[in-house]
Amino acid sequence: MGKTNKLLSRWVRAAGLALGGLALLAGAGPASGQAAAKPAAPKAKPNVVIILFDDAALMDLGIYGGEAKTPNIDAIARRGTRFTRYATSPLCSPSRAMLLTGLTNHQAGVATIKEVLPKEHVGKPGYGLHLEPNVATLPERLRLAGYHTFMSGKWHLGDGPGQLPGSHGFDRSYALDASGADNWDDKPYMPFYNEAPWFEDDKPTSYPSGQFSSTVIVNKMLSYLDARPKDDKPFLAYVALQAVHIPVQAPREYTQKYAGRFDGGWDQLRKDRFERAKALGLVSKDAKAPAMHASMRAWDSLSADEKKMQAKAMEVYAGMIEATDAEIGRLVAHLDKTGELENTIFVITSDNGPEPSNPGGERGFNLWMKTHGYTHDLANLGERGSHNWIGPEWASAVATPGYLFKFYTSSGGLHVPMLMAGPGIAADKAVNAAAFVQDITPTLIDLVGGAPAIADTKPISGRSLAPVLSGQAQAVYGPNDAVGVEVSGNAAITKGDYTLVKYNPPYGDNQWRLYHVVNDPGQTTDLSQQLPEVRADLERAYAAYAKANGVLELPKGYKVQRQAAHNSIMRQLSFYGWQLAGLALVLVLILFGLIRGALALFSRKKKAA
């Protein structure tokens, strides 16, 4: 917050000097026979709309070279600035905490997510997995600056008393407090949950079954905008989408538009996206394409039926993005109709890279799907009642030009789209300046003209990107500024043009590797041997970051899949423990009765003999 306050104070001083100059001019006017100029009416503070995709890759949006048609997002992007070197965290909740607070995930109290938290970390500082009491959010700050604040969509930042959106600055909210849910019905999407926990204004509510999630989320936001008090206050609208998180689902009319589009498979998609990345300037002309992890299957190794199912999964993925863009278009049209569009700042981004999970390959998941009314059939894939995912090979392909995907602090897990448009932001511009998810809150505070400080809260650690957005600066991070991130043992530290990363199994080996961010976005060449001094410097920088943020070491032998499975089983036991205990008691009684009956029969036969 210190940097924001300094910028604000400079602005105030500059404004004072300017007003003083106007006063002198006004005093001189009548003496020369001229009337004093009438001061212009102050311009209203801009509205703010944050649209957050879930698990969308850098090149998933049309303006970034994606296959899905996103005309509404593209139009917003052309009115503003898009970033090509923006980094988030590798998991949803940490990213959301960073975006809404301007802090690191550990400072905010959301080091990781419940699904993969080991018992050794439960309750430790930074690992409560909800926003801590001394953390101020963007809506809290903007509300003090005179804003109405609304939220619709995925929350996943705590569900206990005082942990839902209404306790963190939102006037109205329709929130899913889970890592995900079905996009058509009021039901969970994985065994970690026994329901889809939706809340409205912090009170349990239901989801309108039969409606597509992006439609529901935008509808709710429009209802809040329409119902707000008839005053001159600006608003903050946080639209946290479920697209394109598992289950990947979309209306049939959108999926059908991409029939045959992905029949060439993930190998072809990787090649096509990388060539487009070079053509669009997302990477340099001589950059190397990222490798597929050695465990990935080759497209040609699949059977004809497998290829059909896999290609259809991506058709649904693209359809989900386009269907969501259409809903964003409805929001834009509404603001245009009310005359508020031109004075609205838009932020569009994703919480992390694409989702590689293959739940259908997990033990017991197919049985769970059946008991919860899901199918996984080609004919209606992604439609109501159908569970769907794209898996690790497609996720690796759509993460191009990055390496790997969600969960990992690799380029494919961290580098996602981020664009901003509106008052004070240069139009139709792409920048390669380093930017991070914790920068969004201080940037927005600067763009709206500042917000009051909140006592006894942690200072913002992100930096305002306003100088880059206005064209006054090329970057806000210099060659000696180190920025780190850590989630469940996956870690990265970036300084200048270099990044030091490590990630855990199954796609990593917990070893640090050094890469050049600009020349090698696909992380193909470890420079540790060639540049030992750079590596040592970044190791020291990471150690300082870890100490300052209270990063805990993972327990020995920790494996994320095993931990997720264990946590899901324990959650199921907490949901159905009494039923299972009752069933076990019935089985014991039946067994006891059978044994007694057998013993009685044996005794009678013995007496008869």
C-alpha positions as CSV (number, residue, x, y, z in Angstrom):
1,M,0.0,0.0,0.0
2,G,3.0,2.3,0.6
3,K,3.7,2.7,-3.1
4,T,0.0,3.5,-3.8
5,N,-0.1,6.1,-1.0
6,K,3.1,7.7,-2.4
7,L,1.6,7.9,-5.8
8,L,-1.6,9.3,-4.4
9,S,0.2,11.9,-2.3
10,R,2.2,13.0,-5.4
11,W,-1.1,13.3,-7.3
12,V,-2.6,15.4,-4.5
13,R,0.4,17.7,-4.5
14,A,0.4,18.1,-8.2
15,A,-3.4,18.8,-8.1
16,G,-2.7,21.5,-5.5
17,L,-0.1,23.2,-7.6
18,A,-2.4,23.0,-10.6
19,L,-5.3,24.5,-8.7
20,G,-3.0,27.3,-7.4
21,G,-2.0,28.1,-10.9
22,L,-5.7,28.3,-11.9
23,A,-6.4,30.6,-9.1
24,L,-3.6,33.0,-10.2
25,L,-4.9,32.9,-13.8
26,A,-8.4,33.6,-12.5
27,G,-7.2,36.6,-10.5
28,A,-5.4,38.0,-13.6
29,G,-8.4,37.6,-15.9
30,P,-10.7,40.5,-14.8
31,A,-7.7,42.9,-14.8
32,S,-7.2,42.3,-18.5
33,G,-10.9,42.5,-19.2
34,Q,-11.4,38.8,-19.7
35,A,-13.8,36.6,-17.8
36,A,-12.4,33.8,-15.6
37,A,-12.7,30.3,-17.2
38,K,-15.3,28.1,-15.6
39,P,-13.7,25.0,-14.1
40,A,-14.8,21.7,-15.7
41,A,-17.0,19.5,-13.6
42,P,-15.1,16.6,-12.1
43,K,-15.4,13.4,-14.0
44,A,-17.2,10.6,-12.1
45,K,-15.1,7.8,-10.7
46,P,-14.9,4.8,-13.1
47,N,-16.8,1.6,-12.6
48,V,-14.7,-1.6,-12.3
49,V,-15.6,-5.0,-13.8
50,I,-13.3,-7.9,-13.0
51,I,-14.0,-11.0,-15.1
52,L,-12.1,-14.1,-13.9
53,F,-11.9,-17.3,-16.0
54,D,-11.2,-20.5,-14.2
55,D,-8.3,-22.6,-15.6
56,A,-8.0,-20.7,-19.0
57,A,-4.6,-20.9,-20.7
58,L,-2.7,-17.9,-22.2
59,M,-3.9,-18.6,-25.7
60,D,-7.5,-19.7,-25.0
61,L,-9.0,-16.3,-25.9
62,G,-9.4,-15.2,-29.5
63,I,-7.4,-12.0,-29.1
64,Y,-4.5,-14.2,-27.8
65,G,-4.7,-16.7,-30.7
66,G,-7.2,-19.2,-29.4
67,E,-9.5,-21.4,-31.4
68,A,-12.7,-20.3,-29.6
69,K,-14.5,-17.3,-31.0
70,T,-14.6,-14.5,-28.4
71,P,-15.7,-11.4,-30.2
72,N,-16.9,-9.6,-27.1
73,I,-13.7,-10.1,-25.2
74,D,-11.7,-9.2,-28.3
75,A,-13.6,-5.9,-28.6
76,I,-12.8,-5.0,-25.0
77,A,-9.1,-6.0,-25.5
78,R,-8.9,-3.7,-28.5
79,R,-10.0,-0.8,-26.3
80,G,-7.2,-1.5,-23.9
81,T,-3.9,-3.1,-23.1
82,R,-3.1,-6.8,-23.0
83,F,-0.2,-8.4,-21.1
84,T,1.9,-11.2,-22.6
85,R,4.1,-11.7,-19.5
86,Y,1.5,-11.8,-16.7
87,A,1.9,-14.5,-14.0
88,T,-0.6,-15.8,-11.5
89,S,-0.3,-18.7,-9.0
90,P,-0.8,-22.3,-10.1
91,L,-4.0,-22.9,-8.1
92,C,-7.4,-21.2,-7.8
93,S,-7.8,-20.1,-4.2
94,P,-4.3,-18.7,-3.8
95,S,-4.7,-16.7,-7.0
96,R,-8.1,-15.4,-6.0
97,A,-6.7,-14.3,-2.6
98,M,-3.8,-12.5,-4.3
99,L,-6.1,-10.8,-6.9
100,L,-8.5,-9.4,-4.3
101,T,-5.9,-8.3,-1.7
102,G,-2.7,-7.3,-3.5
103,L,-0.8,-9.6,-1.2
104,T,1.0,-12.9,-1.7
105,N,-1.1,-16.0,-1.1
106,H,0.7,-16.7,2.2
107,Q,0.3,-13.2,3.5
108,A,-3.4,-13.4,2.7
109,G,-3.8,-16.7,4.5
110,V,-4.5,-18.9,1.5
111,A,-1.3,-20.9,0.9
112,T,-3.0,-23.7,-1.0
113,I,-6.4,-25.4,-1.2
114,K,-8.1,-27.8,1.2
115,E,-8.2,-30.6,-1.3
116,V,-4.4,-31.1,-1.1
117,L,-3.5,-29.7,2.4
118,P,-1.5,-32.2,4.5
119,K,-2.5,-32.5,8.2
120,E,0.9,-31.2,9.3
121,H,0.0,-27.7,7.8
122,V,-3.6,-27.5,9.1
123,G,-4.1,-24.3,11.2
124,K,-0.5,-22.9,10.7
125,P,-0.1,-19.2,9.9
126,G,-0.9,-18.6,6.2
127,Y,-2.5,-22.1,5.9
128,G,-5.9,-21.3,7.4
129,L,-7.2,-21.3,3.7
130,H,-9.4,-18.3,4.3
131,L,-8.7,-14.6,4.3
132,E,-7.1,-13.6,7.6
133,P,-8.6,-10.9,9.9
134,N,-5.8,-8.4,9.2
135,V,-6.2,-8.6,5.4
136,A,-8.1,-5.9,3.5
137,T,-9.7,-6.7,0.2
138,L,-10.3,-4.6,-2.9
139,P,-14.0,-4.4,-2.3
140,E,-13.5,-3.2,1.3
141,R,-11.1,-0.5,0.1
142,L,-13.4,0.6,-2.8
143,R,-16.5,0.6,-0.6
144,L,-14.7,3.2,1.6
145,A,-14.0,5.1,-1.6
146,G,-17.7,5.3,-2.3
147,Y,-18.3,2.2,-4.4
148,H,-21.2,-0.3,-4.5
149,T,-19.6,-3.7,-4.5
150,F,-21.0,-6.9,-6.1
151,M,-19.8,-10.4,-6.6
152,S,-21.2,-13.4,-8.6
153,G,-19.6,-16.8,-9.2
154,K,-16.9,-18.9,-7.5
155,W,-15.5,-17.7,-4.2
156,H,-13.5,-20.6,-2.6
157,L,-11.9,-18.3,0.0
158,G,-13.5,-19.7,3.2
159,D,-17.0,-20.8,4.3
160,G,-16.9,-20.4,8.1
161,P,-18.4,-17.5,10.1
162,G,-17.0,-14.2,8.7
163,Q,-15.3,-15.9,5.8
164,L,-17.9,-15.4,3.0
165,P,-18.0,-12.4,0.6
166,G,-20.3,-10.2,2.7
167,S,-17.7,-10.2,5.4
168,H,-15.0,-9.1,3.0
169,G,-16.5,-6.0,1.4
170,F,-19.2,-7.1,-1.0
171,D,-22.6,-5.5,-0.6
172,R,-24.3,-8.3,-2.6
173,S,-23.0,-11.7,-3.6
174,Y,-24.0,-15.0,-5.2
175,A,-21.1,-17.2,-4.4
176,L,-20.0,-20.8,-4.8
177,D,-17.7,-21.8,-2.0
178,A,-16.0,-24.8,-3.5
179,S,-13.3,-25.5,-6.1
180,G,-16.0,-26.1,-8.6
181,A,-19.5,-27.5,-9.3
182,D,-21.7,-28.8,-12.1
183,N,-22.5,-26.2,-14.7
184,W,-26.1,-27.3,-15.3
185,D,-27.4,-28.6,-11.9
186,D,-27.2,-28.0,-8.2
187,K,-24.7,-30.8,-7.5
188,P,-21.0,-31.4,-6.8
189,Y,-18.4,-32.4,-9.4
190,M,-16.0,-34.5,-7.3
191,P,-16.0,-36.7,-4.2
192,F,-14.5,-34.0,-2.0
193,Y,-17.9,-32.4,-1.8
194,N,-21.4,-33.8,-1.1
195,E,-23.2,-30.7,-2.4
196,A,-22.6,-27.6,-4.4
197,P,-22.4,-24.9,-1.6
198,W,-23.9,-21.8,-3.1
199,F,-24.6,-18.8,-0.9
200,E,-26.4,-15.5,-1.6
201,D,-25.5,-12.6,0.7
202,D,-23.7,-15.2,2.9
203,K,-26.8,-17.4,3.4
204,P,-27.1,-20.9,1.9
205,T,-29.1,-20.9,-1.3
206,S,-29.6,-23.1,-4.4
207,Y,-28.5,-23.2,-8.0
208,P,-31.2,-22.9,-10.7
209,S,-31.0,-26.3,-12.2
210,G,-31.1,-26.6,-16.0
211,Q,-29.3,-23.3,-16.6
212,F,-25.7,-22.9,-17.8
213,S,-23.4,-21.5,-15.2
214,S,-22.1,-18.6,-17.2
215,T,-25.7,-17.5,-17.8
216,V,-26.6,-17.8,-14.2
217,I,-23.5,-15.9,-13.0
218,V,-24.0,-13.0,-15.4
219,N,-27.8,-12.9,-14.7
220,K,-27.2,-12.6,-11.0
221,M,-24.7,-9.7,-11.6
222,L,-27.1,-7.9,-13.9
223,S,-29.8,-8.2,-11.2
224,Y,-27.5,-6.6,-8.6
225,L,-26.7,-3.8,-11.0
226,D,-30.3,-3.2,-11.7
227,A,-31.3,-3.3,-8.0
228,R,-28.6,-1.0,-6.7
229,P,-29.6,2.3,-5.1
230,K,-30.4,5.1,-7.6
231,D,-27.4,7.3,-6.7
232,D,-24.2,8.5,-8.4
233,K,-21.9,5.9,-6.8
234,P,-19.7,3.9,-9.1
235,F,-19.6,0.1,-8.7
236,L,-17.2,-2.8,-8.5
237,A,-18.5,-6.0,-10.2
238,Y,-16.5,-9.2,-9.6
239,V,-17.6,-11.9,-12.1
240,A,-15.9,-15.2,-11.2
241,L,-16.8,-17.7,-13.9
242,Q,-16.7,-21.5,-13.7
243,A,-15.5,-21.7,-17.3
244,V,-13.4,-23.7,-18.2
245,H,-13.0,-25.6,-14.9
246,I,-13.9,-29.3,-14.7
247,P,-16.5,-30.4,-15.5
248,V,-16.0,-28.9,-19.0
249,Q,-19.6,-28.4,-20.2
250,A,-21.3,-26.2,-22.7
251,P,-24.7,-25.9,-24.6
252,R,-24.8,-28.1,-27.6
253,E,-25.3,-25.2,-30.0
254,Y,-21.8,-23.9,-29.1
255,T,-20.1,-27.3,-29.0
256,Q,-21.3,-28.1,-32.5
257,K,-19.5,-25.1,-33.9
258,Y,-16.2,-26.8,-33.3
259,A,-17.1,-30.2,-34.8
260,G,-13.9,-31.6,-36.4
261,R,-11.8,-28.7,-35.3
262,F,-9.5,-30.8,-33.0
263,D,-9.4,-34.0,-35.0
264,G,-5.7,-33.4,-35.6
265,G,-5.1,-34.1,-31.9
266,W,-2.9,-32.5,-29.3
267,D,0.3,-32.7,-31.3
268,Q,-1.2,-30.7,-34.1
269,L,-2.7,-28.2,-31.6
270,R,0.7,-27.6,-30.0
271,K,2.3,-26.9,-33.3
272,D,-0.5,-24.6,-34.5
273,R,-0.6,-22.6,-31.2
274,F,3.1,-22.2,-31.1
275,E,3.2,-20.8,-34.7
276,R,0.4,-18.4,-33.8
277,A,2.2,-17.4,-30.7
278,K,5.2,-16.3,-32.8
279,A,3.1,-14.6,-35.3
280,L,1.2,-12.6,-32.6
281,G,4.4,-11.7,-30.8
282,L,3.6,-13.7,-27.7
283,V,7.1,-15.2,-28.0
284,S,10.2,-14.3,-30.0
285,K,10.7,-15.6,-33.5
286,D,13.6,-17.9,-32.5
287,A,11.9,-19.3,-29.3
288,K,11.8,-23.1,-28.9
289,A,8.5,-24.9,-28.6
290,P,7.9,-26.5,-25.2
291,A,8.3,-30.2,-24.9
292,M,5.5,-32.6,-23.9
293,H,6.3,-34.4,-20.7
294,A,7.7,-37.9,-21.3
295,S,4.6,-39.5,-19.7
296,M,2.2,-38.0,-22.3
297,R,0.6,-40.2,-24.9
298,A,1.2,-39.6,-28.6
299,W,-2.1,-38.8,-30.4
300,D,-1.4,-41.6,-32.9
301,S,-1.2,-44.2,-30.1
302,L,-5.0,-43.8,-29.5
303,S,-7.7,-45.9,-31.0
304,A,-10.2,-44.4,-33.4
305,D,-12.9,-44.4,-30.6
306,E,-10.5,-42.7,-28.1
307,K,-9.6,-40.0,-30.7
308,K,-13.3,-39.2,-31.2
309,M,-13.9,-38.9,-27.4
310,Q,-10.8,-36.8,-26.9
311,A,-11.5,-34.5,-29.9
312,K,-15.1,-34.0,-28.6
313,A,-13.8,-33.0,-25.2
314,M,-11.9,-30.1,-26.8
315,E,-14.9,-29.2,-28.9
316,V,-16.9,-28.8,-25.6
317,Y,-13.9,-26.8,-24.2
318,A,-13.9,-24.3,-27.0
319,G,-17.7,-24.2,-26.9
320,M,-17.7,-23.4,-23.2
321,I,-15.4,-20.4,-23.9
322,E,-17.5,-19.0,-26.7
323,A,-20.7,-19.5,-24.7
324,T,-19.2,-17.6,-21.9
325,D,-18.0,-14.8,-24.2
326,A,-21.6,-14.4,-25.3
327,E,-22.7,-13.9,-21.7
328,I,-19.9,-11.3,-21.2
329,G,-21.4,-9.7,-24.3
330,R,-24.8,-9.4,-22.5
331,L,-23.0,-7.7,-19.6
332,V,-21.3,-5.2,-21.9
333,A,-24.6,-4.5,-23.8
334,H,-26.3,-3.8,-20.5
335,L,-23.6,-1.3,-19.5
336,D,-23.8,0.3,-22.9
337,K,-27.6,0.6,-22.6
338,T,-27.3,2.3,-19.2
339,G,-24.6,4.7,-20.5
340,E,-21.9,3.4,-18.2
341,L,-19.7,1.4,-20.6
342,E,-17.3,4.2,-21.5
343,N,-16.6,5.0,-17.9
344,T,-15.9,1.3,-16.9
345,I,-12.6,-0.3,-16.3
346,F,-12.4,-4.0,-17.4
347,V,-10.0,-6.6,-16.1
348,I,-10.2,-10.0,-17.8
349,T,-7.9,-12.8,-16.8
350,S,-7.6,-16.4,-15.5
351,D,-6.8,-17.8,-12.1
352,N,-4.2,-20.3,-13.4
353,G,-3.3,-22.4,-16.4
354,P,-5.3,-25.3,-17.9
355,E,-6.5,-28.2,-15.8
356,P,-4.7,-31.5,-16.5
357,S,-6.7,-33.9,-14.3
358,N,-8.2,-37.1,-15.7
359,P,-10.8,-38.0,-13.0
360,G,-12.1,-40.9,-15.1
361,G,-8.8,-42.6,-14.5
362,E,-9.0,-42.3,-10.7
363,R,-10.1,-45.4,-8.8
364,G,-13.8,-45.2,-7.8
365,F,-14.6,-42.1,-9.8
366,N,-16.8,-43.8,-12.4
367,L,-18.9,-45.3,-9.6
368,W,-19.2,-41.9,-8.0
369,M,-20.3,-40.4,-11.3
370,K,-23.1,-42.9,-11.6
371,T,-24.3,-42.4,-8.1
372,H,-24.5,-38.6,-8.8
373,G,-26.3,-38.8,-12.1
374,Y,-23.3,-38.3,-14.4
375,T,-22.5,-40.0,-17.7
376,H,-19.4,-39.8,-19.9
377,D,-20.7,-40.6,-23.4
378,L,-19.7,-39.2,-26.7
379,A,-23.3,-38.3,-27.9
380,N,-24.0,-35.7,-25.2
381,L,-20.6,-35.0,-23.9
382,G,-20.5,-31.8,-21.9
383,E,-24.3,-31.4,-21.9
384,R,-26.6,-31.6,-18.9
385,G,-25.9,-34.7,-16.9
386,S,-22.5,-35.3,-18.6
387,H,-19.2,-35.1,-16.9
388,N,-16.2,-34.0,-19.0
389,W,-12.5,-33.1,-18.8
390,I,-9.6,-32.6,-21.3
391,G,-6.8,-34.4,-19.5
392,P,-3.1,-33.9,-19.3
393,E,-2.2,-34.1,-23.0
394,W,-4.8,-31.5,-24.2
395,A,-3.9,-29.3,-21.1
396,S,-0.2,-29.5,-22.1
397,A,-1.2,-28.5,-25.7
398,V,-3.4,-25.6,-24.8
399,A,-0.8,-24.3,-22.4
400,T,1.5,-23.6,-25.4
401,P,3.8,-21.6,-25.6
402,G,4.3,-22.6,-21.9
403,Y,5.3,-25.8,-20.3
404,L,3.0,-28.0,-18.2
405,F,-0.2,-26.6,-16.7
406,K,-2.2,-25.9,-13.6
407,F,-0.8,-27.1,-10.2
408,Y,2.8,-26.4,-11.4
409,T,4.8,-23.2,-11.2
410,S,5.9,-23.8,-14.8
411,S,5.3,-21.3,-17.5
412,G,2.1,-23.2,-18.6
413,G,0.8,-23.1,-15.0
414,L,1.5,-19.4,-14.3
415,H,1.3,-17.5,-17.5
416,V,-2.3,-16.7,-18.4
417,P,-4.1,-13.9,-20.3
418,M,-4.7,-10.6,-18.6
419,L,-6.1,-7.5,-20.3
420,M,-7.3,-4.2,-19.0
421,A,-9.4,-1.5,-20.7
422,G,-11.1,1.7,-19.8
423,P,-10.3,5.2,-18.6
424,G,-6.6,5.9,-18.2
425,I,-5.6,2.8,-20.2
426,A,-3.9,2.9,-23.6
427,A,-5.9,1.3,-26.4
428,D,-5.0,-1.6,-28.7
429,K,-1.7,-2.2,-27.1
430,A,0.3,-5.3,-26.1
431,V,3.0,-5.1,-23.5
432,N,5.7,-7.6,-22.5
433,A,6.3,-6.0,-19.1
434,A,6.4,-8.3,-16.1
435,A,3.1,-8.3,-14.2
436,F,1.7,-10.4,-11.4
437,V,-1.7,-11.2,-10.0
438,Q,-1.1,-9.3,-6.7
439,D,-0.6,-6.1,-8.9
440,I,-4.3,-5.9,-9.9
441,T,-5.6,-4.5,-6.6
442,P,-3.1,-1.6,-6.4
443,T,-3.5,-0.9,-10.1
444,L,-7.2,-0.6,-9.8
445,I,-6.9,1.6,-6.7
446,D,-4.6,4.0,-8.6
447,L,-6.9,4.0,-11.7
448,V,-10.0,5.0,-9.7
449,G,-8.1,7.8,-7.9
450,G,-7.2,6.1,-4.7
451,A,-8.9,4.6,-1.7
452,P,-8.7,5.3,2.1
453,A,-6.2,3.3,4.1
454,I,-7.6,0.7,6.4
455,A,-6.0,0.6,9.9
456,D,-4.2,-2.5,11.3
457,T,-4.1,-4.4,7.9
458,K,-1.2,-5.8,6.0
459,P,0.3,-3.4,3.5
460,I,-0.2,-4.3,-0.2
461,S,2.8,-6.0,-1.6
462,G,1.9,-5.8,-5.3
463,R,2.7,-2.9,-7.5
464,S,0.5,-0.6,-9.5
465,L,0.7,-1.2,-13.3
466,A,-0.9,2.2,-14.0
467,P,2.3,3.8,-15.4
468,V,2.5,0.9,-17.9
469,L,-1.2,1.1,-18.8
470,S,-1.0,4.9,-19.4
471,G,2.2,4.5,-21.5
472,Q,4.3,6.6,-19.0
473,A,6.6,3.6,-18.2
474,Q,7.8,0.5,-19.9
475,A,7.8,-1.5,-16.7
476,V,7.3,-1.3,-13.0
477,Y,9.6,-4.2,-12.1
478,G,13.3,-3.7,-12.6
479,P,16.2,-6.2,-13.1
480,N,16.8,-6.4,-9.4
481,D,13.2,-7.0,-8.3
482,A,12.5,-10.6,-7.3
483,V,8.9,-11.9,-7.1
484,G,8.2,-15.4,-5.7
485,V,5.3,-17.7,-5.5
486,E,4.8,-21.1,-3.7
487,V,1.8,-23.4,-3.5
488,S,2.1,-26.9,-2.1
489,G,5.8,-27.3,-2.8
490,N,5.6,-25.9,-6.3
491,A,7.7,-22.8,-6.3
492,A,9.1,-20.1,-8.6
493,I,11.2,-16.9,-8.2
494,T,11.5,-14.4,-11.0
495,K,14.1,-11.7,-11.2
496,G,14.6,-9.7,-14.4
497,D,14.6,-12.0,-17.3
498,Y,15.3,-15.2,-15.3
499,T,13.1,-17.5,-13.4
500,L,14.1,-20.3,-11.0
501,V,11.4,-23.0,-10.7
502,K,10.7,-26.4,-9.1
503,Y,7.7,-28.5,-9.0
504,N,6.8,-31.8,-7.4
505,P,5.8,-35.2,-8.9
506,P,4.3,-36.6,-10.9
507,Y,5.4,-34.1,-13.6
508,G,8.3,-32.7,-11.6
509,D,11.1,-34.0,-9.4
510,N,11.5,-31.2,-6.8
511,Q,14.7,-30.0,-8.4
512,W,15.4,-26.3,-9.1
513,R,16.0,-25.3,-12.7
514,L,16.9,-21.9,-14.2
515,Y,15.3,-20.5,-17.3
516,H,15.4,-17.3,-19.4
517,V,11.8,-16.0,-19.3
518,V,11.9,-14.1,-22.6
519,N,14.1,-16.3,-24.8
520,D,12.8,-19.7,-23.5
521,P,9.1,-19.4,-22.5
522,G,8.7,-23.1,-23.0
523,Q,11.4,-23.8,-20.4
524,T,13.4,-26.1,-22.6
525,T,17.0,-25.4,-21.5
526,D,18.2,-25.3,-17.9
527,L,20.8,-22.6,-17.6
528,S,22.1,-23.6,-14.1
529,Q,25.4,-24.8,-15.3
530,Q,26.0,-21.9,-17.7
531,L,24.9,-19.2,-15.2
532,P,25.8,-20.4,-11.7
533,E,25.9,-16.9,-10.3
534,V,22.4,-16.1,-11.5
535,R,21.1,-19.3,-10.1
536,A,22.8,-18.7,-6.7
537,D,21.3,-15.2,-6.6
538,L,17.8,-16.5,-7.3
539,E,18.2,-19.2,-4.7
540,R,19.0,-16.5,-2.1
541,A,16.1,-14.5,-3.3
542,Y,13.7,-17.5,-2.9
543,A,15.0,-18.2,0.6
544,A,14.3,-14.6,1.6
545,Y,10.8,-14.9,0.0
546,A,10.0,-18.2,1.8
547,K,11.2,-16.8,5.2
548,A,9.2,-13.6,4.8
549,N,6.1,-15.4,3.8
550,G,6.2,-18.3,6.3
551,V,6.4,-21.0,3.6
552,L,6.4,-24.5,5.2
553,E,8.2,-27.5,3.9
554,L,6.1,-30.4,2.7
555,P,6.0,-33.5,4.9
556,K,8.4,-36.3,3.8
557,G,6.9,-38.5,1.1
558,Y,4.1,-36.0,0.2
559,K,2.4,-36.8,-3.0
560,V,-0.4,-34.5,-4.2
561,Q,-2.6,-37.2,-5.8
562,R,-2.4,-39.4,-2.7
563,Q,-3.1,-36.4,-0.4
564,A,-6.1,-35.4,-2.5
565,A,-7.5,-38.9,-2.4
566,H,-6.9,-39.1,1.3
567,N,-8.6,-35.8,1.9
568,S,-11.6,-36.8,-0.2
569,I,-12.0,-40.1,1.7
570,M,-11.9,-38.3,5.0
571,R,-14.5,-35.7,3.8
572,Q,-16.7,-38.5,2.6
573,L,-16.4,-40.2,6.0
574,S,-17.4,-36.9,7.6
575,F,-20.4,-36.7,5.4
576,Y,-21.6,-40.3,5.6
577,G,-19.8,-41.5,8.8
578,W,-23.0,-42.2,10.7
579,Q,-24.5,-44.1,7.8
580,L,-21.4,-46.1,7.3
581,A,-21.1,-46.8,11.0
582,G,-24.8,-47.9,11.0
583,L,-24.2,-50.2,8.0
584,A,-21.1,-51.7,9.7
585,L,-23.2,-52.4,12.8
586,V,-25.9,-54.0,10.8
587,L,-23.3,-56.2,9.1
588,V,-21.7,-57.1,12.4
589,L,-25.1,-58.1,13.8
590,I,-25.9,-60.2,10.7
591,L,-22.6,-61.9,11.0
592,F,-23.1,-62.5,14.7
593,G,-26.5,-64.0,14.0
594,L,-25.1,-66.2,11.3
595,I,-22.3,-67.4,13.6
596,R,-24.8,-68.1,16.4
597,G,-27.1,-70.0,14.0
598,A,-24.2,-72.0,12.7
599,L,-23.1,-72.9,16.2
600,A,-26.6,-73.8,17.3
601,L,-27.0,-76.1,14.2
602,F,-23.7,-77.7,14.9
603,S,-24.6,-78.3,18.6
604,R,-28.0,-80.0,17.6
605,K,-26.3,-82.2,15.1
606,K,-23.7,-83.2,17.7
607,K,-26.4,-84.1,20.2
608,A,-28.3,-86.0,17.6
609,A,-25.2,-88.0,16.9
